[in-house]
């Protein structure tokens, strides 16, 4: 989004962008959200746009897993399939 890779460790992990939206609306700070997800909050004034990118950002997804959790074979299988498929993206 801003031409630099984030180098900090995540303080909070939420299951999806709706959780990020709820946290920001509740006053937890700021976030980077797709406009389609927060257009109502922008229109109502619950959120304020801080930056308008010149070029739309890539829609990058991150695959995360809780550390120290026992291996779930289904999660491992999905992760392996995504990692393999991602090599061709």
N, C-alpha and C positions, 0 to 999 in steps of 0.2 A: 504494500500500500504506500509506504513512504520511502521506498528504495533501499531499505536496509533490513537485514534479517534480525529478528528479535533475539536478543542474547540473554534474556532473563529467564529464570525458572518460574513456571506458572505458580501463582499463589493459590488459585482456585481452579478446579476443573468442573465444568457443567456439562450435562448430557447433550445439549444442543443450543443453537443460537437463541431460542426462545428464553432459555435460562439467562443468557447474557443480557438480553433485552429487559427481562424482569429485574435483574440486578441493577442495571444502569438506571432504569426508571425509578427504582427504589432509592437511588442516591449512592450507589456503590462506586461511582467514578465515571469513567468513559469507556467506550468500546467502539469497535469497528463492526458495523452491521450492514447487511444488504438493505437497500432502500425498501424493497418489497416487504420486508419483515417489519419495518418500523414506520411506514408512511403515516399511519393513523396517529402515532405518538408525535411525529414531527408536525403534522397538521394541527394537533391539539395544543402544542407547546410543551408537552410532557418531556420531549427531547428537543435539543437544539443542535443543528448541524454545525460542526466545527470545521469541516474540511470538505471541499468538493474536488475530487480527483479529476485531472485533465483526461487521463486514460482510465477506463474501468480496470480495476484490479483483477488478477487471476482469482478464480474461485478455488482455492487450495483447500483440500481436506486433510486432516491429520488423523491418523489411526493411533489411538492411545489405549493403554491398558494399565490398570492399577498395579503398582509395584507390590511385590510380596504376596500376590494372590496365587492360590494353587492353580495349576494349569487346567483349563477347561478345554477338552479336546475339540469342541465345536468352535470356540474362540480361536484356538490355534489354527484350525483348518481355514477359517475365514481370513485370518491374518495372512497366512501363507498364500492363499489364493489372490488376495489383494496386492501383496508385495510382488508376486510373480506377474500379475496383470499390469501393475504400475511400471514395470521395466519398459513396457512398450508405449507408455503415454508420452 
